[in-house]
Amino acid sequence: MDLSGKNIIITGASSGIGRTCAIECSKAGARVHLIARNLDKLKEVSSILENKTHSVHSLDVTNSEEIEPIVREIAETHGKIDGFIHSAGIQYIQPLRTMDKDHFIEVFSLNTIAAFDFSRILTKKTYCADNGLSIVFISSVMSVAANAGLTSYCASKAALVGGARAMAIELAPKNIRVNCVSPGTVTDTQMTKGLKDSISEDEFQRIVKQYPMGLGETKDVATLCVFLLSDDAKWITGQNLVVDGGYSAR
């Protein structure tokens, strides 16, 4: 899979799936533009990437008005954008009775609305590469399955899938592709660490047993994202590709 010469923006790039996506995109030849809140962590990731033409940008992606200036800076400095991965996200395990409006706003703002905001801006002619753009939203297997205590998370990830389908139809005439990748539980993320810390070891092992092929790793997700960003996936759009070691096949 070849991303040589492509400019790729990745949110949530300081850790987890976003970090691994940045590494794999750089290995495939892309110029990667890393976005997250923690600048020190972004610099650390950038330092281990192939070649040194990448850029880092500290941003809270829920601040809509701050997105376009950064996209403009990237496009003016490095060229128009060929690909985008929205990996920034948050998960709470919380019973419905304890949730309020502010809780839902927080989860949707990061998991869903930020992805749509970036897409709205990146698809402008000013920023979108002349030969098109590939957009990848990191959703979750919880977009097609569900667990108790994850109402806001499941809803926000399912909304990504629905939005991606509508965008794919609307933007296809502009050669812009929009897809979701929906991972199951992967071992090397802060989200999984937080899950392990919030439940007992027995409860966590019950989760592991639900995966016929065991838990995955962030690289299992990132390699699919690289494929979707590449020209090899030029006829794939509007899809939700589940990567879960057989969890949803049960």
KALINPE-V588818 format. One record per pair of residues at least 24 apart in sequence whose C-alpha atoms are under 7 Angstrom apart, sorted by sequence separation. I is the first residue (numbers start at 1). J is the second residue. D is the distance in Angstrom with one decimal. If there is no record, write none. Layout:
BEGIN
{{I:J:D} {I:J:D}}
END
This chain:
BEGIN
{{4:28:6.5} {5:29:6.7} {6:30:5.0} {7:31:4.9} {8:32:4.9} {9:33:4.7} {10:34:5.3} {11:35:4.7} {12:36:5.0} {26:50:5.3} {35:59:6.3} {36:60:6.6} {3:28:5.2} {4:29:4.1} {5:30:5.7} {6:31:6.0} {7:32:6.0} {8:33:6.0} {9:34:6.2} {10:35:6.0} {11:36:5.9} {2:28:5.2} {3:29:5.0} {4:30:5.1} {5:31:6.7} {19:45:6.8} {23:49:5.7} {1:28:6.4} {2:29:6.5} {3:30:4.9} {14:41:5.4} {14:42:4.9} {187:215:6.4} {13:42:6.8} {86:115:5.8} {186:215:5.5} {187:216:6.2} {188:217:6.1} {216:245:6.9} {185:215:5.9} {186:216:4.4} {187:217:5.5} {188:218:6.4} {215:245:7.0} {14:45:6.5} {185:216:6.5} {186:217:4.7} {214:245:6.5} {186:218:6.1} {213:245:4.9} {212:245:6.2} {213:246:6.5} {211:245:5.9} {212:246:5.5} {211:246:6.0} {212:247:6.5} {211:247:4.8} {210:247:6.0} {183:221:6.6} {139:180:6.0} {141:182:4.9} {132:174:6.5} {133:175:6.8} {134:176:5.8} {135:177:6.0} {136:178:6.0} {137:179:6.4} {138:180:5.8} {139:181:5.7} {140:182:3.8} {141:183:5.4} {132:175:4.8} {133:176:4.7} {134:177:4.8} {135:178:4.7} {136:179:5.1} {137:180:4.7} {138:181:5.1} {139:182:4.6} {140:183:4.9} {141:184:5.2} {112:156:5.9} {131:175:7.0} {132:176:5.1} {133:177:6.3} {134:178:6.1} {135:179:6.3} {136:180:5.5} {137:181:6.3} {138:182:6.1} {140:184:6.3} {107:152:6.6} {111:156:6.1} {136:181:7.0} {81:127:5.9} {82:128:6.7} {107:153:6.9} {111:157:6.9} {62:109:5.8} {80:127:5.1} {81:128:5.2} {82:129:5.3} {112:159:6.9} {62:110:5.7} {80:128:5.6} {81:129:5.2} {104:152:6.0} {108:156:5.4} {112:160:5.8} {61:110:6.9} {80:129:4.8} {82:132:6.7} {83:133:5.4} {84:134:6.4} {85:135:6.2} {86:136:6.4} {87:137:6.7} {67:118:6.9} {82:133:4.7} {83:134:4.7} {84:135:4.9} {85:136:4.8} {86:137:5.0} {87:138:5.2} {62:114:5.6} {75:127:6.1} {82:134:6.4} {83:135:5.8} {84:136:6.1} {85:137:5.8} {86:138:5.9} {61:114:5.8} {64:117:6.7} {68:121:6.5} {96:149:6.7} {95:149:4.6} {94:149:4.6} {96:151:6.9} {93:149:4.9} {94:150:6.5} {93:150:5.5} {92:150:6.8} {179:237:5.5} {182:240:6.6} {178:237:5.3} {179:238:5.2} {180:239:6.1} {181:240:5.7} {182:241:5.9} {183:242:5.9} {184:243:6.2} {177:237:5.0} {178:238:5.6} {179:239:5.0} {180:240:4.6} {181:241:4.8} {182:242:4.6} {183:243:4.7} {184:244:4.3} {179:240:6.1} {180:241:6.1} {181:242:6.0} {182:243:5.9} {183:244:5.4} {91:153:5.8} {18:87:5.2} {168:237:5.9} {17:87:6.7} {168:238:5.0} {8:81:6.3} {165:238:4.4} {7:81:5.1} {8:82:6.0} {9:83:6.3} {10:84:5.9} {11:85:6.4} {164:238:6.0} {165:239:6.9} {7:82:5.3} {8:83:4.6} {9:84:4.8} {10:85:4.8} {11:86:5.1} {12:87:5.0} {6:82:5.6} {7:83:6.4} {8:84:5.5} {9:85:6.3} {10:86:6.0} {11:87:5.4} {12:88:3.9} {10:87:6.9} {11:88:5.4} {161:240:6.4} {136:225:6.9} {134:229:5.4} {141:242:6.3} {141:244:7.0} {145:248:7.0} {83:229:6.0} {16:188:6.4} {16:189:4.5} {16:190:6.6} {20:218:6.3} {24:222:6.6} {20:219:6.2} {24:223:6.8} {17:218:5.1} {21:222:4.7} {25:226:6.0} {16:218:6.6} {20:222:6.1} {17:222:6.6} {1:227:6.2} {3:230:5.9} {2:230:6.3} {1:230:6.4}}
END
